[in-house]
Amino acid sequence: MDRDRPARLGRPRYVPSRKVCSFCASKTNELDYKDTEKLHNFVSERGKISPRRRTGTCAKHQRIVARAVKRARHLALLPYIPSHMRKASSVGAGS
């Protein structure tokens, strides 16, 4: 049945090239949770940890990044929720 269909015409599907892990390229395994400048590159503007396909890190270093971000959040070096996302009123206020 698939053989009867005509070939798709048009542009070929865009497949982005694989990003190289910046940690593997520089041969560093260290990412300190106190280095908030570097950790901000791996956190979205909404405060979420960015996925591997966006940052280009390998699986090993993505786990290290996630662990460092979570530690920095726990110690209040990074916010869980960015300040522009917080509401002025408390949650559950009825009026």
mmCIF file as gemmi writes it, N, C-alpha and C atoms, coordinates in Angstrom:
data_model
loop_
_atom_site.group_PDB
_atom_site.id
_atom_site.type_symbol
_atom_site.label_atom_id
_atom_site.label_alt_id
_atom_site.label_comp_id
_atom_site.label_asym_id
_atom_site.label_entity_id
_atom_site.label_seq_id
_atom_site.pdbx_PDB_ins_code
_atom_site.Cartn_x
_atom_site.Cartn_y
_atom_site.Cartn_z
_atom_site.occupancy
_atom_site.B_iso_or_equiv
_atom_site.pdbx_formal_charge
_atom_site.auth_seq_id
_atom_site.auth_asym_id
_atom_site.pdbx_PDB_model_num
ATOM 1 N N . MET Axp A 1 ? 0.808 -1.181 0 1 0 ? 1 A 1
ATOM 2 C CA . MET Axp A 1 ? 0 0 0 1 0 ? 1 A 1
ATOM 3 C C . MET Axp A 1 ? 0.86 1.257 0 1 0 ? 1 A 1
ATOM 4 N N . ASP Axp A 2 ? 1.997 1.211 0.719 1 0 ? 2 A 1
ATOM 5 C CA . ASP Axp A 2 ? 2.885 2.359 0.757 1 0 ? 2 A 1
ATOM 6 C C . ASP Axp A 2 ? 3.565 2.593 -0.591 1 0 ? 2 A 1
ATOM 7 N N . ARG Axp A 3 ? 3.703 1.556 -1.363 1 0 ? 3 A 1
ATOM 8 C CA . ARG Axp A 3 ? 4.376 1.696 -2.653 1 0 ? 3 A 1
ATOM 9 C C . ARG Axp A 3 ? 3.519 2.467 -3.663 1 0 ? 3 A 1
ATOM 10 N N . ASP Axp A 4 ? 2.216 2.459 -3.445 1 0 ? 4 A 1
ATOM 11 C CA . ASP Axp A 4 ? 1.323 3.133 -4.374 1 0 ? 4 A 1
ATOM 12 C C . ASP Axp A 4 ? 1.324 4.652 -4.197 1 0 ? 4 A 1
ATOM 13 N N . ARG Axp A 5 ? 1.757 5.12 -3.037 1 0 ? 5 A 1
ATOM 14 C CA . ARG Axp A 5 ? 1.763 6.562 -2.774 1 0 ? 5 A 1
ATOM 15 C C . ARG Axp A 5 ? 2.901 7.23 -3.551 1 0 ? 5 A 1
ATOM 16 N N . PRO Axp A 6 ? 2.657 8.424 -4.066 1 0 ? 6 A 1
ATOM 17 C CA . PRO Axp A 6 ? 3.74 9.145 -4.733 1 0 ? 6 A 1
ATOM 18 C C . PRO Axp A 6 ? 4.724 9.684 -3.698 1 0 ? 6 A 1
ATOM 19 N N . ALA Axp A 7 ? 5.931 9.905 -4.132 1 0 ? 7 A 1
ATOM 20 C CA . ALA Axp A 7 ? 6.962 10.437 -3.238 1 0 ? 7 A 1
ATOM 21 C C . ALA Axp A 7 ? 6.604 11.861 -2.842 1 0 ? 7 A 1
ATOM 22 N N . ARG Axp A 8 ? 6.962 12.245 -1.622 1 0 ? 8 A 1
ATOM 23 C CA . ARG Axp A 8 ? 6.662 13.591 -1.14 1 0 ? 8 A 1
ATOM 24 C C . ARG Axp A 8 ? 7.507 14.602 -1.887 1 0 ? 8 A 1
ATOM 25 N N . LEU Axp A 9 ? 6.863 15.604 -2.375 1 0 ? 9 A 1
ATOM 26 C CA . LEU Axp A 9 ? 7.563 16.684 -3.052 1 0 ? 9 A 1
ATOM 27 C C . LEU Axp A 9 ? 7.703 17.844 -2.091 1 0 ? 9 A 1
ATOM 28 N N . GLY Axp A 10 ? 8.711 18.634 -2.302 1 0 ? 10 A 1
ATOM 29 C CA . GLY Axp A 10 ? 8.919 19.781 -1.43 1 0 ? 10 A 1
ATOM 30 C C . GLY Axp A 10 ? 10.284 19.707 -0.776 1 0 ? 10 A 1
ATOM 31 N N . ARG Axp A 11 ? 10.419 20.521 0.229 1 0 ? 11 A 1
ATOM 32 C CA . ARG Axp A 11 ? 11.697 20.593 0.921 1 0 ? 11 A 1
ATOM 33 C C . ARG Axp A 11 ? 11.926 19.368 1.799 1 0 ? 11 A 1
ATOM 34 N N . PRO Axp A 12 ? 13.161 18.912 1.895 1 0 ? 12 A 1
ATOM 35 C CA . PRO Axp A 12 ? 13.439 17.802 2.808 1 0 ? 12 A 1
ATOM 36 C C . PRO Axp A 12 ? 13.339 18.28 4.261 1 0 ? 12 A 1
ATOM 37 N N . ARG Axp A 13 ? 13.068 17.363 5.136 1 0 ? 13 A 1
ATOM 38 C CA . ARG Axp A 13 ? 12.925 17.684 6.557 1 0 ? 13 A 1
ATOM 39 C C . ARG Axp A 13 ? 14.255 18.182 7.114 1 0 ? 13 A 1
ATOM 40 N N . TYR Axp A 14 ? 14.186 19.236 7.937 1 0 ? 14 A 1
ATOM 41 C CA . TYR Axp A 14 ? 15.379 19.812 8.55 1 0 ? 14 A 1
ATOM 42 C C . TYR Axp A 14 ? 15.799 18.971 9.744 1 0 ? 14 A 1
ATOM 43 N N . VAL Axp A 15 ? 17.017 18.494 9.729 1 0 ? 15 A 1
ATOM 44 C CA . VAL Axp A 15 ? 17.572 17.723 10.832 1 0 ? 15 A 1
ATOM 45 C C . VAL Axp A 15 ? 18.778 18.493 11.348 1 0 ? 15 A 1
ATOM 46 N N . PRO Axp A 16 ? 18.678 19.079 12.551 1 0 ? 16 A 1
ATOM 47 C CA . PRO Axp A 16 ? 19.805 19.853 13.06 1 0 ? 16 A 1
ATOM 48 C C . PRO Axp A 16 ? 20.997 18.96 13.377 1 0 ? 16 A 1
ATOM 49 N N . SER Axp A 17 ? 22.194 19.513 13.24 1 0 ? 17 A 1
ATOM 50 C CA . SER Axp A 17 ? 23.384 18.735 13.55 1 0 ? 17 A 1
ATOM 51 C C . SER Axp A 17 ? 23.506 18.564 15.061 1 0 ? 17 A 1
ATOM 52 N N . ARG Axp A 18 ? 24.114 17.493 15.468 1 0 ? 18 A 1
ATOM 53 C CA . ARG Axp A 18 ? 24.258 17.169 16.886 1 0 ? 18 A 1
ATOM 54 C C . ARG Axp A 18 ? 25.217 18.153 17.538 1 0 ? 18 A 1
ATOM 55 N N . LYS Axp A 19 ? 24.79 18.733 18.667 1 0 ? 19 A 1
ATOM 56 C CA . LYS Axp A 19 ? 25.649 19.657 19.4 1 0 ? 19 A 1
ATOM 57 C C . LYS Axp A 19 ? 26.697 18.868 20.175 1 0 ? 19 A 1
ATOM 58 N N . VAL Axp A 20 ? 27.843 19.47 20.353 1 0 ? 20 A 1
ATOM 59 C CA . VAL Axp A 20 ? 28.926 18.836 21.095 1 0 ? 20 A 1
ATOM 60 C C . VAL Axp A 20 ? 28.846 19.303 22.542 1 0 ? 20 A 1
ATOM 61 N N . CYS Axp A 21 ? 28.967 18.374 23.442 1 0 ? 21 A 1
ATOM 62 C CA . CYS Axp A 21 ? 28.935 18.693 24.875 1 0 ? 21 A 1
ATOM 63 C C . CYS Axp A 21 ? 30.1 19.619 25.215 1 0 ? 21 A 1
ATOM 64 N N . SER Axp A 22 ? 29.792 20.767 25.821 1 0 ? 22 A 1
ATOM 65 C CA . SER Axp A 22 ? 30.837 21.737 26.136 1 0 ? 22 A 1
ATOM 66 C C . SER Axp A 22 ? 31.786 21.213 27.21 1 0 ? 22 A 1
ATOM 67 N N . PHE Axp A 23 ? 31.288 20.36 28.097 1 0 ? 23 A 1
ATOM 68 C CA . PHE Axp A 23 ? 32.151 19.793 29.136 1 0 ? 23 A 1
ATOM 69 C C . PHE Axp A 23 ? 33.105 18.771 28.544 1 0 ? 23 A 1
ATOM 70 N N . CYS Axp A 24 ? 32.614 17.957 27.612 1 0 ? 24 A 1
ATOM 71 C CA . CYS Axp A 24 ? 33.48 16.964 26.969 1 0 ? 24 A 1
ATOM 72 C C . CYS Axp A 24 ? 34.508 17.644 26.07 1 0 ? 24 A 1
ATOM 73 N N . ALA Axp A 25 ? 34.108 18.721 25.406 1 0 ? 25 A 1
ATOM 74 C CA . ALA Axp A 25 ? 35.021 19.429 24.509 1 0 ? 25 A 1
ATOM 75 C C . ALA Axp A 25 ? 36.165 20.082 25.286 1 0 ? 25 A 1
ATOM 76 N N . SER Axp A 26 ? 35.857 20.631 26.46 1 0 ? 26 A 1
ATOM 77 C CA . SER Axp A 26 ? 36.897 21.273 27.266 1 0 ? 26 A 1
ATOM 78 C C . SER Axp A 26 ? 37.546 20.301 28.247 1 0 ? 26 A 1
ATOM 79 N N . LYS Axp A 27 ? 37.077 19.039 28.236 1 0 ? 27 A 1
ATOM 80 C CA . LYS Axp A 27 ? 37.623 17.972 29.083 1 0 ? 27 A 1
ATOM 81 C C . LYS Axp A 27 ? 37.59 18.324 30.565 1 0 ? 27 A 1
ATOM 82 N N . THR Axp A 28 ? 36.454 18.905 30.997 1 0 ? 28 A 1
ATOM 83 C CA . THR Axp A 28 ? 36.266 19.188 32.419 1 0 ? 28 A 1
ATOM 84 C C . THR Axp A 28 ? 35.077 18.389 32.92 1 0 ? 28 A 1
ATOM 85 N N . ASN Axp A 29 ? 35.219 17.785 34.065 1 0 ? 29 A 1
ATOM 86 C CA . ASN Axp A 29 ? 34.131 17.035 34.681 1 0 ? 29 A 1
ATOM 87 C C . ASN Axp A 29 ? 33.539 17.793 35.856 1 0 ? 29 A 1
ATOM 88 N N . GLU Axp A 30 ? 34.123 18.915 36.202 1 0 ? 30 A 1
ATOM 89 C CA . GLU Axp A 30 ? 33.694 19.657 37.374 1 0 ? 30 A 1
ATOM 90 C C . GLU Axp A 30 ? 32.666 20.726 37.009 1 0 ? 30 A 1
ATOM 91 N N . LEU Axp A 31 ? 31.599 20.758 37.754 1 0 ? 31 A 1
ATOM 92 C CA . LEU Axp A 31 ? 30.628 21.836 37.7 1 0 ? 31 A 1
ATOM 93 C C . LEU Axp A 31 ? 30.21 22.087 39.13 1 0 ? 31 A 1
ATOM 94 N N . ASP Axp A 32 ? 30.58 23.234 39.642 1 0 ? 32 A 1
ATOM 95 C CA . ASP Axp A 32 ? 30.336 23.532 41.045 1 0 ? 32 A 1
ATOM 96 C C . ASP Axp A 32 ? 28.961 24.163 41.217 1 0 ? 32 A 1
ATOM 97 N N . TYR Axp A 33 ? 28.246 23.76 42.238 1 0 ? 33 A 1
ATOM 98 C CA . TYR Axp A 33 ? 26.924 24.307 42.491 1 0 ? 33 A 1
ATOM 99 C C . TYR Axp A 33 ? 26.991 25.773 42.91 1 0 ? 33 A 1
ATOM 100 N N . LYS Axp A 34 ? 28.176 26.237 43.327 1 0 ? 34 A 1
ATOM 101 C CA . LYS Axp A 34 ? 28.338 27.634 43.727 1 0 ? 34 A 1
ATOM 102 C C . LYS Axp A 34 ? 28.578 28.56 42.539 1 0 ? 34 A 1
ATOM 103 N N . ASP Axp A 35 ? 28.823 27.992 41.373 1 0 ? 35 A 1
ATOM 104 C CA . ASP Axp A 35 ? 29.066 28.785 40.166 1 0 ? 35 A 1
ATOM 105 C C . ASP Axp A 35 ? 27.726 29.092 39.488 1 0 ? 35 A 1
ATOM 106 N N . THR Axp A 36 ? 27.014 30.066 40.029 1 0 ? 36 A 1
ATOM 107 C CA . THR Axp A 36 ? 25.672 30.365 39.534 1 0 ? 36 A 1
ATOM 108 C C . THR Axp A 36 ? 25.684 31 38.151 1 0 ? 36 A 1
ATOM 109 N N . GLU Axp A 37 ? 26.761 31.662 37.783 1 0 ? 37 A 1
ATOM 110 C CA . GLU Axp A 37 ? 26.853 32.252 36.438 1 0 ? 37 A 1
ATOM 111 C C . GLU Axp A 37 ? 26.772 31.16 35.372 1 0 ? 37 A 1
ATOM 112 N N . LYS Axp A 38 ? 27.467 30.073 35.588 1 0 ? 38 A 1
ATOM 113 C CA . LYS Axp A 38 ? 27.451 28.971 34.628 1 0 ? 38 A 1
ATOM 114 C C . LYS Axp A 38 ? 26.138 28.201 34.695 1 0 ? 38 A 1
ATOM 115 N N . LEU Axp A 39 ? 25.574 28.08 35.888 1 0 ? 39 A 1
ATOM 116 C CA . LEU Axp A 39 ? 24.324 27.337 36.044 1 0 ? 39 A 1
ATOM 117 C C . LEU Axp A 39 ? 23.142 28.042 35.39 1 0 ? 39 A 1
ATOM 118 N N . HIS Axp A 40 ? 23.198 29.363 35.291 1 0 ? 40 A 1
ATOM 119 C CA . HIS Axp A 40 ? 22.115 30.1 34.646 1 0 ? 40 A 1
ATOM 120 C C . HIS Axp A 40 ? 21.973 29.718 33.168 1 0 ? 40 A 1
ATOM 121 N N . ASN Axp A 41 ? 23.045 29.233 32.548 1 0 ? 41 A 1
ATOM 122 C CA . ASN Axp A 41 ? 22.968 28.804 31.153 1 0 ? 41 A 1
ATOM 123 C C . ASN Axp A 41 ? 22.148 27.545 30.979 1 0 ? 41 A 1
ATOM 124 N N . PHE Axp A 42 ? 21.96 26.793 32.036 1 0 ? 42 A 1
ATOM 125 C CA . PHE Axp A 42 ? 21.246 25.523 31.971 1 0 ? 42 A 1
ATOM 126 C C . PHE Axp A 42 ? 19.854 25.593 32.579 1 0 ? 42 A 1
ATOM 127 N N . VAL Axp A 43 ? 19.396 26.792 32.909 1 0 ? 43 A 1
ATOM 128 C CA . VAL Axp A 43 ? 18.071 26.986 33.491 1 0 ? 43 A 1
ATOM 129 C C . VAL Axp A 43 ? 17.292 27.937 32.588 1 0 ? 43 A 1
ATOM 130 N N . SER Axp A 44 ? 16.022 27.592 32.294 1 0 ? 44 A 1
ATOM 131 C CA . SER Axp A 44 ? 15.208 28.435 31.427 1 0 ? 44 A 1
ATOM 132 C C . SER Axp A 44 ? 14.77 29.692 32.175 1 0 ? 44 A 1
ATOM 133 N N . GLU Axp A 45 ? 14.142 30.601 31.451 1 0 ? 45 A 1
ATOM 134 C CA . GLU Axp A 45 ? 13.692 31.837 32.079 1 0 ? 45 A 1
ATOM 135 C C . GLU Axp A 45 ? 12.551 31.6 33.072 1 0 ? 45 A 1
ATOM 136 N N . ARG Axp A 46 ? 11.915 30.453 32.964 1 0 ? 46 A 1
ATOM 137 C CA . ARG Axp A 46 ? 10.846 30.1 33.909 1 0 ? 46 A 1
ATOM 138 C C . ARG Axp A 46 ? 11.371 29.307 35.105 1 0 ? 46 A 1
ATOM 139 N N . GLY Axp A 47 ? 12.679 29.033 35.126 1 0 ? 47 A 1
ATOM 140 C CA . GLY Axp A 47 ? 13.274 28.345 36.258 1 0 ? 47 A 1
ATOM 141 C C . GLY Axp A 47 ? 13.428 26.854 36.087 1 0 ? 47 A 1
ATOM 142 N N . LYS Axp A 48 ? 13.08 26.319 34.92 1 0 ? 48 A 1
ATOM 143 C CA . LYS Axp A 48 ? 13.19 24.883 34.687 1 0 ? 48 A 1
ATOM 144 C C . LYS Axp A 48 ? 14.587 24.532 34.181 1 0 ? 48 A 1
ATOM 145 N N . ILE Axp A 49 ? 15.03 23.324 34.484 1 0 ? 49 A 1
ATOM 146 C CA . ILE Axp A 49 ? 16.3 22.835 33.969 1 0 ? 49 A 1
ATOM 147 C C . ILE Axp A 49 ? 16.118 22.514 32.491 1 0 ? 49 A 1
ATOM 148 N N . SER Axp A 50 ? 16.982 23.076 31.647 1 0 ? 50 A 1
ATOM 149 C CA . SER Axp A 50 ? 16.848 22.891 30.204 1 0 ? 50 A 1
ATOM 150 C C . SER Axp A 50 ? 17.203 21.464 29.806 1 0 ? 50 A 1
ATOM 151 N N . PRO Axp A 51 ? 16.522 20.923 28.798 1 0 ? 51 A 1
ATOM 152 C CA . PRO Axp A 51 ? 16.785 19.537 28.38 1 0 ? 51 A 1
ATOM 153 C C . PRO Axp A 51 ? 18.086 19.412 27.595 1 0 ? 51 A 1
ATOM 154 N N . ARG Axp A 52 ? 18.539 18.187 27.449 1 0 ? 52 A 1
ATOM 155 C CA . ARG Axp A 52 ? 19.791 17.896 26.746 1 0 ? 52 A 1
ATOM 156 C C . ARG Axp A 52 ? 19.772 18.364 25.307 1 0 ? 52 A 1
ATOM 157 N N . ARG Axp A 53 ? 18.643 18.188 24.637 1 0 ? 53 A 1
ATOM 158 C CA . ARG Axp A 53 ? 18.585 18.536 23.217 1 0 ? 53 A 1
ATOM 159 C C . ARG Axp A 53 ? 18.739 20.036 22.992 1 0 ? 53 A 1
ATOM 160 N N . ARG Axp A 54 ? 18.429 20.851 23.997 1 0 ? 54 A 1
ATOM 161 C CA . ARG Axp A 54 ? 18.605 22.289 23.871 1 0 ? 54 A 1
ATOM 162 C C . ARG Axp A 54 ? 20.01 22.732 24.268 1 0 ? 54 A 1
ATOM 163 N N . THR Axp A 55 ? 20.546 22.169 25.359 1 0 ? 55 A 1
ATOM 164 C CA . THR Axp A 55 ? 21.85 22.6 25.847 1 0 ? 55 A 1
ATOM 165 C C . THR Axp A 55 ? 23 21.902 25.138 1 0 ? 55 A 1
ATOM 166 N N . GLY Axp A 56 ? 22.754 20.699 24.625 1 0 ? 56 A 1
ATOM 167 C CA . GLY Axp A 56 ? 23.8 19.977 23.919 1 0 ? 56 A 1
ATOM 168 C C . GLY Axp A 56 ? 24.721 19.175 24.805 1 0 ? 56 A 1
ATOM 169 N N . THR Axp A 57 ? 24.389 19.035 26.081 1 0 ? 57 A 1
ATOM 170 C CA . THR Axp A 57 ? 25.244 18.251 26.969 1 0 ? 57 A 1
ATOM 171 C C . THR Axp A 57 ? 24.98 16.766 26.786 1 0 ? 57 A 1
ATOM 172 N N . CYS Axp A 58 ? 25.978 15.962 27.1 1 0 ? 58 A 1
ATOM 173 C CA . CYS Axp A 58 ? 25.8 14.509 27.035 1 0 ? 58 A 1
ATOM 174 C C . CYS Axp A 58 ? 25.039 14.056 28.28 1 0 ? 58 A 1
ATOM 175 N N . ALA Axp A 59 ? 24.626 12.807 28.315 1 0 ? 59 A 1
ATOM 176 C CA . ALA Axp A 59 ? 23.809 12.292 29.413 1 0 ? 59 A 1
ATOM 177 C C . ALA Axp A 59 ? 24.553 12.358 30.746 1 0 ? 59 A 1
ATOM 178 N N . LYS Axp A 60 ? 25.829 12.033 30.722 1 0 ? 60 A 1
ATOM 179 C CA . LYS Axp A 60 ? 26.625 12.052 31.954 1 0 ? 60 A 1
ATOM 180 C C . LYS Axp A 60 ? 26.678 13.454 32.548 1 0 ? 60 A 1
ATOM 181 N N . HIS Axp A 61 ? 26.967 14.444 31.704 1 0 ? 61 A 1
ATOM 182 C CA . HIS Axp A 61 ? 27.102 15.809 32.206 1 0 ? 61 A 1
ATOM 183 C C . HIS Axp A 61 ? 25.745 16.453 32.481 1 0 ? 61 A 1
ATOM 184 N N . GLN Axp A 62 ? 24.683 16.002 31.82 1 0 ? 62 A 1
ATOM 185 C CA . GLN Axp A 62 ? 23.35 16.516 32.128 1 0 ? 62 A 1
ATOM 186 C C . GLN Axp A 62 ? 22.942 16.115 33.537 1 0 ? 62 A 1
ATOM 187 N N . ARG Axp A 63 ? 23.302 14.913 33.958 1 0 ? 63 A 1
ATOM 188 C CA . ARG Axp A 63 ? 23.014 14.494 35.334 1 0 ? 63 A 1
ATOM 189 C C . ARG Axp A 63 ? 23.79 15.346 36.33 1 0 ? 63 A 1
ATOM 190 N N . ILE Axp A 64 ? 25.037 15.673 36.009 1 0 ? 64 A 1
ATOM 191 C CA . ILE Axp A 64 ? 25.848 16.521 36.884 1 0 ? 64 A 1
ATOM 192 C C . ILE Axp A 64 ? 25.258 17.922 36.955 1 0 ? 64 A 1
ATOM 193 N N . VAL Axp A 65 ? 24.811 18.451 35.816 1 0 ? 65 A 1
ATOM 194 C CA . VAL Axp A 65 ? 24.198 19.782 35.776 1 0 ? 65 A 1
ATOM 195 C C . VAL Axp A 65 ? 22.92 19.798 36.612 1 0 ? 65 A 1
ATOM 196 N N . ALA Axp A 66 ? 22.074 18.792 36.436 1 0 ? 66 A 1
ATOM 197 C CA . ALA Axp A 66 ? 20.815 18.743 37.177 1 0 ? 66 A 1
ATOM 198 C C . ALA Axp A 66 ? 21.066 18.672 38.678 1 0 ? 66 A 1
ATOM 199 N N . ARG Axp A 67 ? 22.038 17.869 39.074 1 0 ? 67 A 1
ATOM 200 C CA . ARG Axp A 67 ? 22.364 17.75 40.5 1 0 ? 67 A 1
ATOM 201 C C . ARG Axp A 67 ? 22.883 19.075 41.054 1 0 ? 67 A 1
ATOM 202 N N . ALA Axp A 68 ? 23.726 19.787 40.277 1 0 ? 68 A 1
ATOM 203 C CA . ALA Axp A 68 ? 24.274 21.065 40.729 1 0 ? 68 A 1
ATOM 204 C C . ALA Axp A 68 ? 23.18 22.13 40.826 1 0 ? 68 A 1
ATOM 205 N N . VAL Axp A 69 ? 22.252 22.143 39.883 1 0 ? 69 A 1
ATOM 206 C CA . VAL Axp A 69 ? 21.153 23.118 39.923 1 0 ? 69 A 1
ATOM 207 C C . VAL Axp A 69 ? 20.271 22.854 41.134 1 0 ? 69 A 1
ATOM 208 N N . LYS Axp A 70 ? 19.981 21.597 41.41 1 0 ? 70 A 1
ATOM 209 C CA . LYS Axp A 70 ? 19.132 21.257 42.552 1 0 ? 70 A 1
ATOM 210 C C . LYS Axp A 70 ? 19.806 21.613 43.873 1 0 ? 70 A 1
ATOM 211 N N . ARG Axp A 71 ? 21.113 21.412 43.952 1 0 ? 71 A 1
ATOM 212 C CA . ARG Axp A 71 ? 21.841 21.796 45.166 1 0 ? 71 A 1
ATOM 213 C C . ARG Axp A 71 ? 21.839 23.305 45.35 1 0 ? 71 A 1
ATOM 214 N N . ALA Axp A 72 ? 22.055 24.038 44.248 1 0 ? 72 A 1
ATOM 215 C CA . ALA Axp A 72 ? 22.07 25.5 44.327 1 0 ? 72 A 1
ATOM 216 C C . ALA Axp A 72 ? 20.698 26.035 44.715 1 0 ? 72 A 1
ATOM 217 N N . ARG Axp A 73 ? 19.639 25.411 44.237 1 0 ? 73 A 1
ATOM 218 C CA . ARG Axp A 73 ? 18.288 25.825 44.634 1 0 ? 73 A 1
ATOM 219 C C . ARG Axp A 73 ? 18.053 25.553 46.115 1 0 ? 73 A 1
ATOM 220 N N . HIS Axp A 74 ? 18.49 24.404 46.579 1 0 ? 74 A 1
ATOM 221 C CA . HIS Axp A 74 ? 18.287 24.029 47.976 1 0 ? 74 A 1
ATOM 222 C C . HIS Axp A 74 ? 18.996 24.994 48.913 1 0 ? 74 A 1
ATOM 223 N N . LEU Axp A 75 ? 20.157 25.487 48.509 1 0 ? 75 A 1
ATOM 224 C CA . LEU Axp A 75 ? 20.931 26.419 49.332 1 0 ? 75 A 1
ATOM 225 C C . LEU Axp A 75 ? 20.593 27.874 49.036 1 0 ? 75 A 1
ATOM 226 N N . ALA Axp A 76 ? 19.55 28.105 48.239 1 0 ? 76 A 1
ATOM 227 C CA . ALA Axp A 76 ? 19.055 29.447 47.901 1 0 ? 76 A 1
ATOM 228 C C . ALA Axp A 76 ? 20.063 30.263 47.093 1 0 ? 76 A 1
ATOM 229 N N . LEU Axp A 77 ? 20.926 29.591 46.332 1 0 ? 77 A 1
ATOM 230 C CA . LEU Axp A 77 ? 21.815 30.299 45.419 1 0 ? 77 A 1
ATOM 231 C C . LEU Axp A 77 ? 21.114 30.573 44.096 1 0 ? 77 A 1
ATOM 232 N N . LEU Axp A 78 ? 20.207 29.687 43.721 1 0 ? 78 A 1
ATOM 233 C CA . LEU Axp A 78 ? 19.342 29.859 42.546 1 0 ? 78 A 1
ATOM 234 C C . LEU Axp A 78 ? 17.897 29.821 43.022 1 0 ? 78 A 1
ATOM 235 N N . PRO Axp A 79 ? 17.035 30.645 42.428 1 0 ? 79 A 1
ATOM 236 C CA . PRO Axp A 79 ? 15.627 30.594 42.845 1 0 ? 79 A 1
ATOM 237 C C . PRO Axp A 79 ? 14.898 29.408 42.218 1 0 ? 79 A 1
ATOM 238 N N . TYR Axp A 80 ? 13.925 28.872 42.937 1 0 ? 80 A 1
ATOM 239 C CA . TYR Axp A 80 ? 13.059 27.85 42.363 1 0 ? 80 A 1
ATOM 240 C C . TYR Axp A 80 ? 12.158 28.48 41.306 1 0 ? 80 A 1
ATOM 241 N N . ILE Axp A 81 ? 11.627 29.66 41.632 1 0 ? 81 A 1
ATOM 242 C CA . ILE Axp A 81 ? 10.758 30.415 40.73 1 0 ? 81 A 1
ATOM 243 C C . ILE Axp A 81 ? 11.375 31.801 40.553 1 0 ? 81 A 1
ATOM 244 N N . PRO Axp A 82 ? 11.557 32.263 39.305 1 0 ? 82 A 1
ATOM 245 C CA . PRO Axp A 82 ? 12.125 33.6 39.094 1 0 ? 82 A 1
ATOM 246 C C . PRO Axp A 82 ? 11.245 34.687 39.71 1 0 ? 82 A 1
ATOM 247 N N . SER Axp A 83 ? 11.853 35.804 40.055 1 0 ? 83 A 1
ATOM 248 C CA . SER Axp A 83 ? 11.129 36.858 40.763 1 0 ? 83 A 1
ATOM 249 C C . SER Axp A 83 ? 10.011 37.461 39.923 1 0 ? 83 A 1
ATOM 250 N N . HIS Axp A 84 ? 10.156 37.494 38.602 1 0 ? 84 A 1
ATOM 251 C CA . HIS Axp A 84 ? 9.098 38.077 37.778 1 0 ? 84 A 1
ATOM 252 C C . HIS Axp A 84 ? 7.89 37.145 37.65 1 0 ? 84 A 1
ATOM 253 N N . MET Axp A 85 ? 8.002 35.89 38.108 1 0 ? 85 A 1
ATOM 254 C CA . MET Axp A 85 ? 6.898 34.936 38.038 1 0 ? 85 A 1
ATOM 255 C C . MET Axp A 85 ? 6.081 34.892 39.337 1 0 ? 85 A 1
ATOM 256 N N . ARG Axp A 86 ? 6.632 35.429 40.398 1 0 ? 86 A 1
ATOM 257 C CA . ARG Axp A 86 ? 5.948 35.366 41.685 1 0 ? 86 A 1
ATOM 258 C C . ARG Axp A 86 ? 4.78 36.34 41.721 1 0 ? 86 A 1
ATOM 259 N N . LYS Axp A 87 ? 3.716 35.941 42.391 1 0 ? 87 A 1
ATOM 260 C CA . LYS Axp A 87 ? 2.55 36.809 42.547 1 0 ? 87 A 1
ATOM 261 C C . LYS Axp A 87 ? 2.729 37.674 43.783 1 0 ? 87 A 1
ATOM 262 N N . ALA Axp A 88 ? 2.119 38.839 43.746 1 0 ? 88 A 1
ATOM 263 C CA . ALA Axp A 88 ? 2.203 39.744 44.886 1 0 ? 88 A 1
ATOM 264 C C . ALA Axp A 88 ? 1.355 39.24 46.045 1 0 ? 88 A 1
ATOM 265 N N . SER Axp A 89 ? 0.227 38.622 45.736 1 0 ? 89 A 1
ATOM 266 C CA . SER Axp A 89 ? -0.638 38.121 46.801 1 0 ? 89 A 1
ATOM 267 C C . SER Axp A 89 ? -0.268 36.686 47.144 1 0 ? 89 A 1
ATOM 268 N N . SER Axp A 90 ? -0.667 36.255 48.306 1 0 ? 90 A 1
ATOM 269 C CA . SER Axp A 90 ? -0.365 34.892 48.727 1 0 ? 90 A 1
ATOM 270 C C . SER Axp A 90 ? -1.312 33.915 48.045 1 0 ? 90 A 1
ATOM 271 N N . VAL Axp A 91 ? -0.904 32.688 47.953 1 0 ? 91 A 1
ATOM 272 C CA . VAL Axp A 91 ? -1.706 31.649 47.318 1 0 ? 91 A 1
ATOM 273 C C . VAL Axp A 91 ? -2.861 31.29 48.232 1 0 ? 91 A 1
ATOM 274 N N . GLY Axp A 92 ? -4.049 31.198 47.671 1 0 ? 92 A 1
ATOM 275 C CA . GLY Axp A 92 ? -5.22 30.806 48.446 1 0 ? 92 A 1
ATOM 276 C C . GLY Axp A 92 ? -5.944 31.954 49.103 1 0 ? 92 A 1
ATOM 277 N N . ALA Axp A 93 ? -5.539 33.181 48.833 1 0 ? 93 A 1
ATOM 278 C CA . ALA Axp A 93 ? -6.258 34.328 49.398 1 0 ? 93 A 1
ATOM 279 C C . ALA Axp A 93 ? -7.601 34.442 48.696 1 0 ? 93 A 1
ATOM 280 N N . GLY Axp A 94 ? -8.682 34.441 49.436 1 0 ? 94 A 1
ATOM 281 C CA . GLY Axp A 94 ? -10.022 34.376 48.874 1 0 ? 94 A 1
ATOM 282 C C . GLY Axp A 94 ? -10.575 35.7 48.379 1 0 ? 94 A 1
ATOM 283 N N . SER Axp A 95 ? -10.018 36.833 48.719 1 0 ? 95 A 1
ATOM 284 C CA . SER Axp A 95 ? -10.644 38.085 48.316 1 0 ? 95 A 1
ATOM 285 C C . SER Axp A 95 ? -9.964 38.748 47.208 1 0 ? 95 A 1
